[in-house]
Amino acid sequence: MATGSVVQPRRSRFPRSKSVIPIIVVTMVAVLFITLSPGVSRVYAASVFGALRAPGEPAFVAGHRGDRSNAPENTLPALQAALDSSLAFVETDVQLSKDGVPVLIHDESVDRTTNGKGAVDTLTLKQLKKLDAGKWYAPRFAGTRIPTLDEFLEVFAAAEALAADKKVLMELKGFWPKENVQTVVELIEARGVEGRVTLASFDYTTLMNIEKVGPSFPRVIITRELPGDPVGLATHFGAIAILTSADGLREHPAAVEEMHEAGLGLLLYTLNSEERWGEALALGVDGIITDKPSTLDKWLAETAPGT
């Protein structure tokens, strides 16, 4: 892992955030973070991911929305299946109900994964809890409900007590104001699992708000396309890694080496074939988000050097 002075970002044009932020504010916050917290990203990247990978070394596997190959996504059965496996990480998505309760669901609406209709943020928790989030997947999951974040954290805390290596990559969907991020931070801390949760977002303002209310939480930037200066982007927002698409990395394959030289991680989503897994490992990515976590975990074991 690289040590020494903080890597200074090169000039680059970052992708535009969905939130409108005056660039002077972004720059001031970034400078303050780098000045007051030198080396934080470098320490976290290795401690969270175990180690930064060399080309050919197995990446960690994260179950996308739990183990959705065996249970309906982002439900407790899918998340429990991922926690019960040998996977290092489980990935999940958090949104807010109309009355401000964090719940686990990926889409902005409930239409695809429940028997209801409407946007998540227009429905109260009581209304969301009436929806069936499992029957669409298979009859045996009929009656499965959308879990709250706290319900999942309770399950995770129990799993974490049994297996200290279990971790969560938690995406905050869309824009999150500071007060709502604070709610998430307090729920995580109340369950005593703050050392096992990494928070991620596409939205730059949300990432800044995480740093303000939960500065000890490692953060990951999610972006579909890599900028010309990925190290500068990560350093700008105090992130330990960038999570991007396979196509994004294919256009900038040197990004893995650049990030690793700065002590930062590079993760990929959502890879579901042996061909894609092989390409990712050859580049030395640190983590792979997949809809087939058990299959990928088995493939990694079977193709590991010396097996």
N, C-alpha and C positions, 0 to 999 in steps of 0.2 A: 504494500500500500504506500502511496506517495506521502512524503512528509515534508515539513518545511513551511515556507511562506504560502499564503493563500494564492491560488491561481487567479490572475487578473483576466477578466473577460475581454476578448477582442471585440472590436466594433462589428456589429451585425444588425440586421433587420429582423427582429423577432416576429413570429406570427401574431396577428392582432388578436387580443383577448376579446371574448364576447362582451366583457364589461368595458366601458369607456373610462380609461384612467389617464389623467394627464401624465405625460412621460416624465415630467420633473418629479412628481410624487414617487413614481416607481423607482427612479434613479436614486432619490434620497433614501428610501427605505432599503434598497439594495446595499448602498454604501454603508449605512448604519449597521446592517446585519453583518456584512463582511468585516467591518471595523471592530464591532463589539463581540463577534463570535467567530474568531479566526479558527479555521480547521474543523468546524462542527460537521460539515457535510462529509469530510473525509473520514472522521471517526465513525459516523453513523453508517456509511455505506458498507464498510466491512463488517460492522457488528450486526447489522440487520440482515445482510445477505450471506453471512458466513465468511465469504471471501469473494473477491472479484475474479471471474473465470478467465482462464487462458483458452485460446481456440482449441476446440475438441473436448474440453472438460464439461461434464454434465452441469446444466443450469438447474436452478431450483424450479419446481413445478407448483403452479398455483391453480387451484380449481376455480374456473370461471363461474361466478355466481353459485359457488358450492360445487358439488359433483352433479351437474345437470344431465350427465349421461345416465344417471340412475334415479333421479328424483327431480321434481319441478324446481326450476331455478329460483334461487334466493329464498327458498323456504327452509324451515328448520330441518326437514329430512335431508335435503340436498347439502346443507351446510354441515350437518352431523356426519353424513357419509364422508365428506372431505376431511373432517376432523378425525374420524375413526381410521382413516387410511394412513399411509406412510408419507403423505404430502407434507412439505414444509409450510406451505401457505394456503390459505383459502382467501379468495377474492369475492367481495360483495359490493353492492351499491346502496347508497342511502339517500332518501328523499324525505321531505317534510309533508305531513298531512296538513289539512286546512287549519287545524288547531295546533300546529307546531310540534307534533310528535315525530321524531325520526323513525322511519320505517324502511324495510329492505325491499326494494323493487327497482328494476332497471329502467323501464319505459316511463315516459312522462304521463302516460295514461294507463289505466288498469285493463284496457280492452283485450290485449293479447294474452295475458297470463292469468286472468280471472274470468268469472262469469258476469262481471259488471261492466260498466261503461263510465267514462269520464276521466278528467285529469286528476292525478294523485293529489295535487294541491288544492283541489276544489272539494275534496271529500274529507270528512272528519275521521278520526281514528275509529270511532264507533261504526261509521259507515264502511270503512275499509275492512274492519274485522268481520263484517257480515258476508264478505265476498269469499267465494270458493277459489282458492289459488292452486288447486291440485287436480281437479277432475279433468281439466283439459289435457293434462299430461298422461294420466292413466286412471282407470276407475278406482284402483286401490288407494289413490291419494285424494279421493273425494273428501271434502271437509277440511283440507289443509288450508290454513289461513296465512295471510301476509304477516310476517313477524315484525314486531317492533325491534329497534336496535337494542334496547335493553334486554329483550327476551333472548336475542342471539348472544349478547355479551354474557348473560348468565350461563348459557350452554358453553360458550367459549371458555369462561373462567373455570368451569368444571373440567373441561378437556385440558386446559393449560396446566391445571394442578397435577394431572396425570402424565402429561407429556410437555415438558418445559420448552421443547423446540417448536411448538406450534405457533404460527404467526398469522396475522390478518392484514391483507391489503384492502383498505376500505376507501372506495371512491365516493366523494361527496358530489352528487350530480347537480350540474348547473351552478348558479351563483348562490353563495351562502354568506349572509351578513355576519358580523362578529358575534352578535347575540345568539344566533343559531349554531354557529361553530362552538360557542361556549357550552351550549347544551350537550353537544356530542362529546366534547372534552370531559365534562363533568360526569357523564354516564360511564365513559371508559374508566375514568379514575375511580369512580365509586365501586366498580367491579374489580379494581386492582390489577388491570391488565394493560396499563398504559405502556409498559415496556415491550409489549407484543403487537402493537398496532401501528401500522404505517398509513398515513392519510394521503390520498391522491385526488387530483382534480385536473380537469381541462382548463378551468377558469383561473386566471392569474390573480384576480382580486381575492378569490376564495383562498388561494395558497397564502397570500399575504395576511389574511385574517387568521388563518391557522397559526402562522408564526407569531401573531400578536397575542392570541389567547392561549395557545399551547405550544410555546417555543421549543419545548423538549421533544415534541412529536416529530419523528422523521417524516419528510414530505417527498412526494413523487409527482412530477409534472407529466400529464398525459397529453400527447399531441399526435395527430395522425401523420403529420409531415415533420421531419427533422429540419431545424434551421441550419444555415451554413455554419453556425458556431454553437453546437449543442452544449459545450462546456460553459460558454458565456451565458446561455439561457438558464442552465441549472444553477450556476453560481449567482446569477442575478436574483433568483428567488429562493436561494438557500436550500435547494432540493438535493437529495442524496442520489437521485436517479431520474432518468427520463424513461417513460413507458410509451412506446411508439408501435406503429404497424410494421409488418414485414416489408411492405412496399416502400415505406418511408426509409427503412434502413437499407434496402436494396439500392436506393438512389444515393445514399451516403454511407457506404460500408466502412469507411475510415472512422466513423463516429464512435464505434466500440473502443478502438484503441485510444482515441482522443479522450473519451470519458474516463477510461481506466488510468491513463497517465495522470489525470487530475484527481484520482481517487474516487470517481463517481461511477454509478452503475448504469447499465443499459438493459431494459426489459422489453419484451415483445408481446403483443396481443394480436389476435386470438388464433393460435396455430393448432390445427387439428389433423395434420397429416405427417407421416414419417418423412416425406420429402422436405416439408417446411421445417420440421424439427432438426433434420440433418443440416440444413442450410444455416439455421440459427446457431447450432452448436459449433459449426465450423468457423463462425465469426467470433465466438467467445462471448455470447450474450450471457447475462447473469441470471435471468429468469424468464420463464415462458408461461403465459396465461393460456389455458386450454380448456375446451369443453370436454375433453377426454382425459382427465387427469390420471385415472388408473391405468389407461392404455399407455400414455406417455411415460408414466413412472416405470411400468414394466419394460417398455422399449429401451429406456435409458439403462436399466439394469442389464438387459440382454446385450446391448451394444457397447457397454463400458469396456475400456481397454483391459485385457487380461481375462475376459469372460468367454 
